[in-house]
Amino acid sequence: MSTMPSEDFEAAYEALAMAIDSAGPQREALFLTRLALVLGHAVGDIAAFRNAISIALEGLAD
């Protein structure tokens, strides 16, 4: 998996935050699910997709 330059990462974070706000609380989960699937399709690698899911889950356990 390639890494994004830090300035692009900051821009991506901001764009994502704005999109989540735009989707609204009731559609946030649907938006994030759709985004994940679109990005997974763009990556085109199920192993990388599964790895990204694992990374995103880290630290979320109660």
PQR file of N, CA, C, O and H, with PARSE charges and radii, in Angstrom:
ATOM      1  N   MET A   1       0.845  -1.174   0.000 -0.4000 1.5000
ATOM      2  CA  MET A   1       0.000   0.000   0.000 -0.0000 2.0000
ATOM      3  C   MET A   1       0.890   1.237   0.000  0.5500 1.7000
ATOM      4  O   MET A   1       1.815   1.345   0.805 -0.5500 1.4000
ATOM      5  N   SER A   2       0.608   2.161  -0.901 -0.4000 1.5000
ATOM      6  CA  SER A   2       1.414   3.374  -0.958 -0.0000 2.0000
ATOM      7  C   SER A   2       0.967   4.339   0.139  0.5500 1.7000
ATOM      8  O   SER A   2      -0.129   4.216   0.686 -0.5500 1.4000
ATOM      9  H   SER A   2      -0.143   2.073  -1.555  0.4000 1.0000
ATOM     10  N   THR A   3       1.831   5.291   0.445 -0.4000 1.5000
ATOM     11  CA  THR A   3       1.485   6.270   1.459 -0.0000 2.0000
ATOM     12  C   THR A   3       1.211   7.619   0.803  0.5500 1.7000
ATOM     13  O   THR A   3       1.797   7.959  -0.225 -0.5500 1.4000
ATOM     14  H   THR A   3       2.722   5.390   0.000  0.4000 1.0000
ATOM     15  N   MET A   4       0.330   8.361   1.406 -0.4000 1.5000
ATOM     16  CA  MET A   4      -0.063   9.667   0.905 -0.0000 2.0000
ATOM     17  C   MET A   4       0.820  10.724   1.573  0.5500 1.7000
ATOM     18  O   MET A   4       1.054  10.651   2.780 -0.5500 1.4000
ATOM     19  H   MET A   4      -0.146   8.085   2.241  0.4000 1.0000
ATOM     20  N   PRO A   5       1.307  11.695   0.819 -0.5600 1.5000
ATOM     21  CA  PRO A   5       2.066  12.780   1.449  0.2800 2.0000
ATOM     22  C   PRO A   5       1.221  13.453   2.533  0.5500 1.7000
ATOM     23  O   PRO A   5      -0.003  13.516   2.419 -0.5500 1.4000
ATOM     24  N   SER A   6       1.871  13.951   3.576 -0.4000 1.5000
ATOM     25  CA  SER A   6       1.138  14.480   4.723 -0.0000 2.0000
ATOM     26  C   SER A   6       0.204  15.634   4.347  0.5500 1.7000
ATOM     27  O   SER A   6      -0.886  15.743   4.909 -0.5500 1.4000
ATOM     28  H   SER A   6       2.865  13.900   3.669  0.4000 1.0000
ATOM     29  N   GLU A   7       0.602  16.482   3.423 -0.4000 1.5000
ATOM     30  CA  GLU A   7      -0.278  17.587   3.050 -0.0000 2.0000
ATOM     31  C   GLU A   7      -1.524  17.078   2.325  0.5500 1.7000
ATOM     32  O   GLU A   7      -2.605  17.647   2.482 -0.5500 1.4000
ATOM     33  H   GLU A   7       1.487  16.393   2.966  0.4000 1.0000
ATOM     34  N   ASP A   8      -1.386  16.014   1.536 -0.4000 1.5000
ATOM     35  CA  ASP A   8      -2.547  15.406   0.882 -0.0000 2.0000
ATOM     36  C   ASP A   8      -3.419  14.684   1.905  0.5500 1.7000
ATOM     37  O   ASP A   8      -4.645  14.685   1.796 -0.5500 1.4000
ATOM     38  H   ASP A   8      -0.508  15.552   1.409  0.4000 1.0000
ATOM     39  N   PHE A   9      -2.783  14.070   2.894 -0.4000 1.5000
ATOM     40  CA  PHE A   9      -3.527  13.382   3.948 -0.0000 2.0000
ATOM     41  C   PHE A   9      -4.397  14.377   4.711  0.5500 1.7000
ATOM     42  O   PHE A   9      -5.553  14.094   5.024 -0.5500 1.4000
ATOM     43  H   PHE A   9      -1.786  14.069   2.983  0.4000 1.0000
ATOM     44  N   GLU A  10      -3.831  15.541   5.004 -0.4000 1.5000
ATOM     45  CA  GLU A  10      -4.590  16.592   5.693 -0.0000 2.0000
ATOM     46  C   GLU A  10      -5.781  17.024   4.837  0.5500 1.7000
ATOM     47  O   GLU A  10      -6.887  17.187   5.352 -0.5500 1.4000
ATOM     48  H   GLU A  10      -2.892  15.771   4.750  0.4000 1.0000
ATOM     49  N   ALA A  11      -5.563  17.208   3.539 -0.4000 1.5000
ATOM     50  CA  ALA A  11      -6.642  17.605   2.630 -0.0000 2.0000
ATOM     51  C   ALA A  11      -7.704  16.511   2.541  0.5500 1.7000
ATOM     52  O   ALA A  11      -8.897  16.808   2.492 -0.5500 1.4000
ATOM     53  H   ALA A  11      -4.664  17.076   3.121  0.4000 1.0000
ATOM     54  N   ALA A  12      -7.273  15.242   2.521 -0.4000 1.5000
ATOM     55  CA  ALA A  12      -8.212  14.120   2.480 -0.0000 2.0000
ATOM     56  C   ALA A  12      -9.049  14.077   3.752  0.5500 1.7000
ATOM     57  O   ALA A  12     -10.256  13.843   3.697 -0.5500 1.4000
ATOM     58  H   ALA A  12      -6.303  15.000   2.561  0.4000 1.0000
ATOM     59  N   TYR A  13      -8.411  14.303   4.893 -0.4000 1.5000
ATOM     60  CA  TYR A  13      -9.120  14.316   6.177 -0.0000 2.0000
ATOM     61  C   TYR A  13     -10.186  15.408   6.173  0.5500 1.7000
ATOM     62  O   TYR A  13     -11.322  15.179   6.587 -0.5500 1.4000
ATOM     63  H   TYR A  13      -7.430  14.493   4.938  0.4000 1.0000
ATOM     64  N   GLU A  14      -9.816  16.584   5.708 -0.4000 1.5000
ATOM     65  CA  GLU A  14     -10.753  17.703   5.657 -0.0000 2.0000
ATOM     66  C   GLU A  14     -11.913  17.416   4.711  0.5500 1.7000
ATOM     67  O   GLU A  14     -13.067  17.691   5.040 -0.5500 1.4000
ATOM     68  H   GLU A  14      -8.892  16.770   5.372  0.4000 1.0000
ATOM     69  N   ALA A  15     -11.610  16.863   3.535 -0.4000 1.5000
ATOM     70  CA  ALA A  15     -12.659  16.537   2.570 -0.0000 2.0000
ATOM     71  C   ALA A  15     -13.603  15.482   3.138  0.5500 1.7000
ATOM     72  O   ALA A  15     -14.816  15.567   2.950 -0.5500 1.4000
ATOM     73  H   ALA A  15     -10.673  16.639   3.268  0.4000 1.0000
ATOM     74  N   LEU A  16     -13.052  14.491   3.828 -0.4000 1.5000
ATOM     75  CA  LEU A  16     -13.872  13.449   4.432 -0.0000 2.0000
ATOM     76  C   LEU A  16     -14.766  14.020   5.526  0.5500 1.7000
ATOM     77  O   LEU A  16     -15.951  13.693   5.593 -0.5500 1.4000
ATOM     78  H   LEU A  16     -12.067  14.421   3.981  0.4000 1.0000
ATOM     79  N   ALA A  17     -14.210  14.865   6.378 -0.4000 1.5000
ATOM     80  CA  ALA A  17     -14.998  15.478   7.452 -0.0000 2.0000
ATOM     81  C   ALA A  17     -16.154  16.296   6.873  0.5500 1.7000
ATOM     82  O   ALA A  17     -17.272  16.247   7.385 -0.5500 1.4000
ATOM     83  H   ALA A  17     -13.247  15.131   6.324  0.4000 1.0000
ATOM     84  N   MET A  18     -15.882  17.036   5.822 -0.4000 1.5000
ATOM     85  CA  MET A  18     -16.929  17.848   5.199 -0.0000 2.0000
ATOM     86  C   MET A  18     -18.001  16.959   4.562  0.5500 1.7000
ATOM     87  O   MET A  18     -19.189  17.269   4.639 -0.5500 1.4000
ATOM     88  H   MET A  18     -14.974  17.076   5.406  0.4000 1.0000
ATOM     89  N   ALA A  19     -17.589  15.870   3.943 -0.4000 1.5000
ATOM     90  CA  ALA A  19     -18.544  14.959   3.316 -0.0000 2.0000
ATOM     91  C   ALA A  19     -19.416  14.266   4.367  0.5500 1.7000
ATOM     92  O   ALA A  19     -20.615  14.088   4.151 -0.5500 1.4000
ATOM     93  H   ALA A  19     -16.624  15.618   3.880  0.4000 1.0000
ATOM     94  N   ILE A  20     -18.830  13.876   5.495 -0.4000 1.5000
ATOM     95  CA  ILE A  20     -19.594  13.267   6.579 -0.0000 2.0000
ATOM     96  C   ILE A  20     -20.626  14.260   7.102  0.5500 1.7000
ATOM     97  O   ILE A  20     -21.782  13.900   7.324 -0.5500 1.4000
ATOM     98  H   ILE A  20     -17.856  14.020   5.670  0.4000 1.0000
ATOM     99  N   ASP A  21     -20.211  15.505   7.298 -0.4000 1.5000
ATOM    100  CA  ASP A  21     -21.151  16.540   7.732 -0.0000 2.0000
ATOM    101  C   ASP A  21     -22.277  16.725   6.713  0.5500 1.7000
ATOM    102  O   ASP A  21     -23.440  16.887   7.081 -0.5500 1.4000
ATOM    103  H   ASP A  21     -19.272  15.797   7.118  0.4000 1.0000
ATOM    104  N   SER A  22     -21.916  16.698   5.437 -0.4000 1.5000
ATOM    105  CA  SER A  22     -22.896  16.869   4.371 -0.0000 2.0000
ATOM    106  C   SER A  22     -23.894  15.715   4.328  0.5500 1.7000
ATOM    107  O   SER A  22     -25.080  15.927   4.077 -0.5500 1.4000
ATOM    108  H   SER A  22     -20.970  16.567   5.138  0.4000 1.0000
ATOM    109  N   ALA A  23     -23.415  14.499   4.572 -0.4000 1.5000
ATOM    110  CA  ALA A  23     -24.294  13.322   4.576 -0.0000 2.0000
ATOM    111  C   ALA A  23     -25.288  13.383   5.722  0.5500 1.7000
ATOM    112  O   ALA A  23     -26.419  12.914   5.592 -0.5500 1.4000
ATOM    113  H   ALA A  23     -22.451  14.327   4.776  0.4000 1.0000
ATOM    114  N   GLY A  24     -24.876  13.955   6.834 -0.4000 1.5000
ATOM    115  CA  GLY A  24     -25.748  14.053   7.999 -0.0000 2.0000
ATOM    116  C   GLY A  24     -25.680  12.807   8.865  0.5500 1.7000
ATOM    117  O   GLY A  24     -25.285  11.736   8.404 -0.5500 1.4000
ATOM    118  H   GLY A  24     -23.957  14.336   6.940  0.4000 1.0000
ATOM    119  N   PRO A  25     -26.071  12.958  10.128 -0.5600 1.5000
ATOM    120  CA  PRO A  25     -25.955  11.851  11.084  0.2800 2.0000
ATOM    121  C   PRO A  25     -26.725  10.596  10.686  0.5500 1.7000
ATOM    122  O   PRO A  25     -26.261   9.485  10.939 -0.5500 1.4000
ATOM    123  N   GLN A  26     -27.900  10.757  10.063 -0.4000 1.5000
ATOM    124  CA  GLN A  26     -28.703   9.593   9.713 -0.0000 2.0000
ATOM    125  C   GLN A  26     -28.141   8.808   8.530  0.5500 1.7000
ATOM    126  O   GLN A  26     -28.444   7.626   8.371 -0.5500 1.4000
ATOM    127  H   GLN A  26     -28.277  11.660   9.857  0.4000 1.0000
ATOM    128  N   ARG A  27     -27.322   9.460   7.699 -0.4000 1.5000
ATOM    129  CA  ARG A  27     -26.773   8.767   6.518 -0.0000 2.0000
ATOM    130  C   ARG A  27     -25.268   8.595   6.594  0.5500 1.7000
ATOM    131  O   ARG A  27     -24.645   8.169   5.621 -0.5500 1.4000
ATOM    132  H   ARG A  27     -27.076  10.420   7.829  0.4000 1.0000
ATOM    133  N   GLU A  28     -24.672   8.920   7.737 -0.4000 1.5000
ATOM    134  CA  GLU A  28     -23.219   8.825   7.898 -0.0000 2.0000
ATOM    135  C   GLU A  28     -22.707   7.404   7.659  0.5500 1.7000
ATOM    136  O   GLU A  28     -21.753   7.212   6.905 -0.5500 1.4000
ATOM    137  H   GLU A  28     -25.178   9.266   8.527  0.4000 1.0000
ATOM    138  N   ALA A  29     -23.324   6.416   8.285 -0.4000 1.5000
ATOM    139  CA  ALA A  29     -22.873   5.028   8.127 -0.0000 2.0000
ATOM    140  C   ALA A  29     -23.013   4.569   6.679  0.5500 1.7000
ATOM    141  O   ALA A  29     -22.122   3.905   6.148 -0.5500 1.4000
ATOM    142  H   ALA A  29     -24.099   6.572   8.898  0.4000 1.0000
ATOM    143  N   LEU A  30     -24.121   4.917   6.042 -0.4000 1.5000
ATOM    144  CA  LEU A  30     -24.324   4.548   4.640 -0.0000 2.0000
ATOM    145  C   LEU A  30     -23.271   5.199   3.757  0.5500 1.7000
ATOM    146  O   LEU A  30     -22.700   4.547   2.882 -0.5500 1.4000
ATOM    147  H   LEU A  30     -24.844   5.456   6.473  0.4000 1.0000
ATOM    148  N   PHE A  31     -23.012   6.488   3.985 -0.4000 1.5000
ATOM    149  CA  PHE A  31     -21.987   7.183   3.213 -0.0000 2.0000
ATOM    150  C   PHE A  31     -20.624   6.515   3.384  0.5500 1.7000
ATOM    151  O   PHE A  31     -19.934   6.259   2.397 -0.5500 1.4000
ATOM    152  H   PHE A  31     -23.476   7.017   4.696  0.4000 1.0000
ATOM    153  N   LEU A  32     -20.232   6.232   4.626 -0.4000 1.5000
ATOM    154  CA  LEU A  32     -18.917   5.633   4.873 -0.0000 2.0000
ATOM    155  C   LEU A  32     -18.805   4.239   4.268  0.5500 1.7000
ATOM    156  O   LEU A  32     -17.741   3.854   3.782 -0.5500 1.4000
ATOM    157  H   LEU A  32     -20.792   6.440   5.428  0.4000 1.0000
ATOM    158  N   THR A  33     -19.898   3.484   4.296 -0.4000 1.5000
ATOM    159  CA  THR A  33     -19.895   2.159   3.666 -0.0000 2.0000
ATOM    160  C   THR A  33     -19.722   2.282   2.160  0.5500 1.7000
ATOM    161  O   THR A  33     -18.925   1.560   1.562 -0.5500 1.4000
ATOM    162  H   THR A  33     -20.762   3.797   4.690  0.4000 1.0000
ATOM    163  N   ARG A  34     -20.464   3.189   1.553 -0.4000 1.5000
ATOM    164  CA  ARG A  34     -20.354   3.396   0.104 -0.0000 2.0000
ATOM    165  C   ARG A  34     -18.956   3.882  -0.271  0.5500 1.7000
ATOM    166  O   ARG A  34     -18.379   3.431  -1.261 -0.5500 1.4000
ATOM    167  H   ARG A  34     -21.112   3.775   2.039  0.4000 1.0000
ATOM    168  N   LEU A  35     -18.419   4.801   0.523 -0.4000 1.5000
ATOM    169  CA  LEU A  35     -17.069   5.306   0.261 -0.0000 2.0000
ATOM    170  C   LEU A  35     -16.046   4.183   0.336  0.5500 1.7000
ATOM    171  O   LEU A  35     -15.165   4.081  -0.518 -0.5500 1.4000
ATOM    172  H   LEU A  35     -18.888   5.168   1.327  0.4000 1.0000
ATOM    173  N   ALA A  36     -16.160   3.342   1.356 -0.4000 1.5000
ATOM    174  CA  ALA A  36     -15.219   2.229   1.503 -0.0000 2.0000
ATOM    175  C   ALA A  36     -15.281   1.299   0.297  0.5500 1.7000
ATOM    176  O   ALA A  36     -14.246   0.850  -0.197 -0.5500 1.4000
ATOM    177  H   ALA A  36     -16.875   3.425   2.050  0.4000 1.0000
ATOM    178  N   LEU A  37     -16.477   1.012  -0.172 -0.4000 1.5000
ATOM    179  CA  LEU A  37     -16.606   0.121  -1.328 -0.0000 2.0000
ATOM    180  C   LEU A  37     -16.078   0.767  -2.604  0.5500 1.7000
ATOM    181  O   LEU A  37     -15.450   0.093  -3.421 -0.5500 1.4000
ATOM    182  H   LEU A  37     -17.318   1.376   0.229  0.4000 1.0000
ATOM    183  N   VAL A  38     -16.322   2.055  -2.784 -0.4000 1.5000
ATOM    184  CA  VAL A  38     -15.788   2.767  -3.955 -0.0000 2.0000
ATOM    185  C   VAL A  38     -14.257   2.753  -3.921  0.5500 1.7000
ATOM    186  O   VAL A  38     -13.614   2.481  -4.935 -0.5500 1.4000
ATOM    187  H   VAL A  38     -16.833   2.602  -2.120  0.4000 1.0000
ATOM    188  N   LEU A  39     -13.678   3.046  -2.757 -0.4000 1.5000
ATOM    189  CA  LEU A  39     -12.219   3.043  -2.633 -0.0000 2.0000
ATOM    190  C   LEU A  39     -11.651   1.637  -2.790  0.5500 1.7000
ATOM    191  O   LEU A  39     -10.602   1.454  -3.407 -0.5500 1.4000
ATOM    192  H   LEU A  39     -14.200   3.267  -1.933  0.4000 1.0000
ATOM    193  N   GLY A  40     -12.340   0.651  -2.235 -0.4000 1.5000
ATOM    194  CA  GLY A  40     -11.895  -0.736  -2.411 -0.0000 2.0000
ATOM    195  C   GLY A  40     -11.873  -1.131  -3.876  0.5500 1.7000
ATOM    196  O   GLY A  40     -10.951  -1.807  -4.332 -0.5500 1.4000
ATOM    197  H   GLY A  40     -13.192   0.800  -1.734  0.4000 1.0000
ATOM    198  N   HIS A  41     -12.882  -0.712  -4.603 -0.4000 1.5000
ATOM    199  CA  HIS A  41     -12.928  -0.994  -6.042 -0.0000 2.0000
ATOM    200  C   HIS A  41     -11.775  -0.291  -6.762  0.5500 1.7000
ATOM    201  O   HIS A  41     -11.157  -0.860  -7.661 -0.5500 1.4000
ATOM    202  H   HIS A  41     -13.631  -0.163  -4.232  0.4000 1.0000
ATOM    203  N   ALA A  42     -11.493   0.948  -6.360 -0.4000 1.5000
ATOM    204  CA  ALA A  42     -10.403   1.702  -6.978 -0.0000 2.0000
ATOM    205  C   ALA A  42      -9.044   1.063  -6.690  0.5500 1.7000
ATOM    206  O   ALA A  42      -8.164   1.048  -7.551 -0.5500 1.4000
ATOM    207  H   ALA A  42     -11.995   1.410  -5.629  0.4000 1.0000
ATOM    208  N   VAL A  43      -8.881   0.540  -5.482 -0.4000 1.5000
ATOM    209  CA  VAL A  43      -7.621  -0.118  -5.120 -0.0000 2.0000
ATOM    210  C   VAL A  43      -7.482  -1.427  -5.899  0.5500 1.7000
ATOM    211  O   VAL A  43      -6.400  -1.756  -6.386 -0.5500 1.4000
ATOM    212  H   VAL A  43      -9.596   0.552  -4.783  0.4000 1.0000
ATOM    213  N   GLY A  44      -8.571  -2.159  -6.009 -0.4000 1.5000
ATOM    214  CA  GLY A  44      -8.574  -3.380  -6.806 -0.0000 2.0000
ATOM    215  C   GLY A  44      -7.800  -4.539  -6.202  0.5500 1.7000
ATOM    216  O   GLY A  44      -7.360  -5.431  -6.928 -0.5500 1.4000
ATOM    217  H   GLY A  44      -9.450  -1.892  -5.613  0.4000 1.0000
ATOM    218  N   ASP A  45      -7.627  -4.541  -4.888 -0.4000 1.5000
ATOM    219  CA  ASP A  45      -6.835  -5.580  -4.231 -0.0000 2.0000
ATOM    220  C   ASP A  45      -7.525  -5.956  -2.931  0.5500 1.7000
ATOM    221  O   ASP A  45      -7.500  -5.187  -1.969 -0.5500 1.4000
ATOM    222  H   ASP A  45      -7.984  -3.816  -4.299  0.4000 1.0000
ATOM    223  N   ILE A  46      -8.148  -7.144  -2.892 -0.4000 1.5000
ATOM    224  CA  ILE A  46      -8.911  -7.559  -1.722 -0.0000 2.0000
ATOM    225  C   ILE A  46      -8.031  -7.669  -0.483  0.5500 1.7000
ATOM    226  O   ILE A  46      -8.497  -7.387   0.621 -0.5500 1.4000
ATOM    227  H   ILE A  46      -8.168  -7.768  -3.673  0.4000 1.0000
ATOM    228  N   ALA A  47      -6.795  -8.064  -0.633 -0.4000 1.5000
ATOM    229  CA  ALA A  47      -5.901  -8.163   0.527 -0.0000 2.0000
ATOM    230  C   ALA A  47      -5.641  -6.772   1.116  0.5500 1.7000
ATOM    231  O   ALA A  47      -5.659  -6.599   2.335 -0.5500 1.4000
ATOM    232  H   ALA A  47      -6.416  -8.294  -1.529  0.4000 1.0000
ATOM    233  N   ALA A  48      -5.405  -5.798   0.264 -0.4000 1.5000
ATOM    234  CA  ALA A  48      -5.193  -4.428   0.734 -0.0000 2.0000
ATOM    235  C   ALA A  48      -6.463  -3.884   1.375  0.5500 1.7000
ATOM    236  O   ALA A  48      -6.398  -3.173   2.377 -0.5500 1.4000
ATOM    237  H   ALA A  48      -5.390  -5.938  -0.726  0.4000 1.0000
ATOM    238  N   PHE A  49      -7.609  -4.211   0.808 -0.4000 1.5000
ATOM    239  CA  PHE A  49      -8.890  -3.774   1.358 -0.0000 2.0000
ATOM    240  C   PHE A  49      -9.105  -4.367   2.747  0.5500 1.7000
ATOM    241  O   PHE A  49      -9.485  -3.655   3.678 -0.5500 1.4000
ATOM    242  H   PHE A  49      -7.662  -4.788  -0.007  0.4000 1.0000
ATOM    243  N   ARG A  50      -8.863  -5.660   2.886 -0.4000 1.5000
ATOM    244  CA  ARG A  50      -9.007  -6.308   4.201 -0.0000 2.0000
ATOM    245  C   ARG A  50      -8.010  -5.749   5.207  0.5500 1.7000
ATOM    246  O   ARG A  50      -8.339  -5.590   6.383 -0.5500 1.4000
ATOM    247  H   ARG A  50      -8.554  -6.238   2.130  0.4000 1.0000
ATOM    248  N   ASN A  51      -6.809  -5.453   4.760 -0.4000 1.5000
ATOM    249  CA  ASN A  51      -5.803  -4.854   5.638 -0.0000 2.0000
ATOM    250  C   ASN A  51      -6.253  -3.478   6.112  0.5500 1.7000
ATOM    251  O   ASN A  51      -6.077  -3.134   7.281 -0.5500 1.4000
ATOM    252  H   ASN A  51      -6.543  -5.582   3.805  0.4000 1.0000
ATOM    253  N   ALA A  52      -6.827  -2.696   5.217 -0.4000 1.5000
ATOM    254  CA  ALA A  52      -7.320  -1.368   5.584 -0.0000 2.0000
ATOM    255  C   ALA A  52      -8.443  -1.472   6.610  0.5500 1.7000
ATOM    256  O   ALA A  52      -8.519  -0.658   7.531 -0.5500 1.4000
ATOM    257  H   ALA A  52      -6.970  -2.975   4.267  0.4000 1.0000
ATOM    258  N   ILE A  53      -9.309  -2.461   6.458 -0.4000 1.5000
ATOM    259  CA  ILE A  53     -10.380  -2.684   7.443 -0.0000 2.0000
ATOM    260  C   ILE A  53      -9.769  -2.996   8.805  0.5500 1.7000
ATOM    261  O   ILE A  53     -10.199  -2.446   9.818 -0.5500 1.4000
ATOM    262  H   ILE A  53      -9.247  -3.122   5.710  0.4000 1.0000
ATOM    263  N   SER A  54      -8.783  -3.863   8.832 -0.4000 1.5000
ATOM    264  CA  SER A  54      -8.123  -4.213  10.102 -0.0000 2.0000
ATOM    265  C   SER A  54      -7.471  -3.003  10.755  0.5500 1.7000
ATOM    266  O   SER A  54      -7.583  -2.809  11.966 -0.5500 1.4000
ATOM    267  H   SER A  54      -8.434  -4.310   8.009  0.4000 1.0000
ATOM    268  N   ILE A  55      -6.803  -2.206   9.969 -0.4000 1.5000
ATOM    269  CA  ILE A  55      -6.148  -1.004  10.492 -0.0000 2.0000
ATOM    270  C   ILE A  55      -7.193  -0.029  11.052  0.5500 1.7000
ATOM    271  O   ILE A  55      -6.999   0.550  12.120 -0.5500 1.4000
ATOM    272  H   ILE A  55      -6.712  -2.363   8.985  0.4000 1.0000
ATOM    273  N   ALA A  56      -8.297   0.144  10.324 -0.4000 1.5000
ATOM    274  CA  ALA A  56      -9.339   1.065  10.762 -0.0000 2.0000
ATOM    275  C   ALA A  56     -10.006   0.597  12.054  0.5500 1.7000
ATOM    276  O   ALA A  56     -10.473   1.420  12.841 -0.5500 1.4000
ATOM    277  H   ALA A  56      -8.455  -0.327   9.456  0.4000 1.0000
ATOM    278  N   LEU A  57     -10.053  -0.707  12.277 -0.4000 1.5000
ATOM    279  CA  LEU A  57     -10.674  -1.241  13.484 -0.0000 2.0000
ATOM    280  C   LEU A  57      -9.779  -1.149  14.720  0.5500 1.7000
ATOM    281  O   LEU A  57     -10.263  -1.201  15.851 -0.5500 1.4000
ATOM    282  H   LEU A  57      -9.673  -1.375  11.637  0.4000 1.0000
ATOM    283  N   GLU A  58      -8.474  -1.012  14.497 -0.4000 1.5000
ATOM    284  CA  GLU A  58      -7.544  -0.953  15.628 -0.0000 2.0000
ATOM    285  C   GLU A  58      -7.913   0.191  16.566  0.5500 1.7000
ATOM    286  O   GLU A  58      -8.136   1.324  16.140 -0.5500 1.4000
ATOM    287  H   GLU A  58      -8.081  -0.970  13.578  0.4000 1.0000
ATOM    288  N   GLY A  59      -7.970  -0.132  17.833 -0.4000 1.5000
ATOM    289  CA  GLY A  59      -8.244   0.878  18.849 -0.0000 2.0000
ATOM    290  C   GLY A  59      -9.713   1.228  19.018  0.5500 1.7000
ATOM    291  O   GLY A  59     -10.037   2.096  19.830 -0.5500 1.4000
ATOM    292  H   GLY A  59      -7.789  -1.053  18.179  0.4000 1.0000
ATOM    293  N   LEU A  60     -10.620   0.582  18.276 -0.4000 1.5000
ATOM    294  CA  LEU A  60     -12.044   0.876  18.402 -0.0000 2.0000
ATOM    295  C   LEU A  60     -12.741  -0.015  19.432  0.5500 1.7000
ATOM    296  O   LEU A  60     -13.872   0.266  19.829 -0.5500 1.4000
ATOM    297  H   LEU A  60     -10.356  -0.123  17.617  0.4000 1.0000
ATOM    298  N   ALA A  61     -12.081  -1.074  19.861 -0.4000 1.5000
ATOM    299  CA  ALA A  61     -12.693  -1.995  20.826 -0.0000 2.0000
ATOM    300  C   ALA A  61     -12.979  -1.266  22.127  0.5500 1.7000
ATOM    301  O   ALA A  61     -12.221  -0.396  22.556 -0.5500 1.4000
ATOM    302  H   ALA A  61     -11.162  -1.302  19.538  0.4000 1.0000
ATOM    303  N   ASP A  62     -14.085  -1.638  22.740 -0.4000 1.5000
ATOM    304  CA  ASP A  62     -14.468  -1.025  24.039 -0.0000 2.0000
ATOM    305  C   ASP A  62     -13.545  -1.446  25.148  0.5500 1.7000
ATOM    306  O   ASP A  62     -13.723  -1.026  26.292 -0.5500 1.4000
ATOM    307  H   ASP A  62     -14.702  -2.344  22.392  0.4000 1.0000
TER
END
